[in-house]
Amino acid sequence: MTAHYTHVSEATARDVVLALPAFTASSSKALPPAKSTKMIEAAPVKALGEKLNGKNWKKIRADIIAMATG
């Protein structure tokens, strides 16, 4: 069922795969991310995730989007 409801574009899938080395500390031989992808540090995202709850999720979401686009 998941495959039926999951619609990931080829560009999005490529960007995610190219971003993986930054999160897994892989070798420097990995391909660079697509130009449309901004790499952000995992630690601040993790810190926000640890604070996430049902009351503050909109603020946390906005903060993560700001980190990715700003």
N, C-alpha and C positions, 0 to 999 in steps of 0.2 A: 504493500500500500504506500509506503514512503516514496518509492520511485514514482508512483502515479501523481503525488502531490508536490513533489520537489521539482522545481524548474530553475535550473542554474544555467546561465548562459555560458558559452565557451569562454568568453573574455573574463567573466567572473571566476570561473574554475581555474583559468590560467593564472590570474592574479593571486588567488589563494595559494596555489601550489608554489608559485615563485616567492611568496612571502614566508613560506615554511622555514627556510634556512635561518631566518632571523630569530625565530622562536625556538628552534632546535639546536642552535649554535653549531650548525653544520660547517663544513669546510668552506673556505673562501672561493672554491671553484664553482659554487652554485650560480645559476643564472641570476642576473639582476632583476628586480621587479619591473613590471611594465611601467611606463612613464606616468600612467594615471594613478599608480599606487604610491601612497605615502607610507613609509615605514614608521611605526611608533614603538616606543619601548614597551615591553611587556609588563614591567614592574608597576607603572602607574595604572595600567588597565587592571592588573591583578588586584591592586589596592582598592580600586573602585568596586571591583567585583565582590570583594570581601565585605564591603559596606552595603551592598545591594539588598534591598528589601522591597516589600510590596508598596511601601509609602514613598520611597525615594527613587524608584526606577526611572521615572521620566527625567529627573535631574541627572542621574548617572548616565543615562543614554545620551543626553545632550552633551555632557562633558566628554564622553568617548568620541562622539561625532566631531566635537570641536577639536579634539586632539588629532583626529585623523584628517581634518580638512584645514586646520589653522596652521 
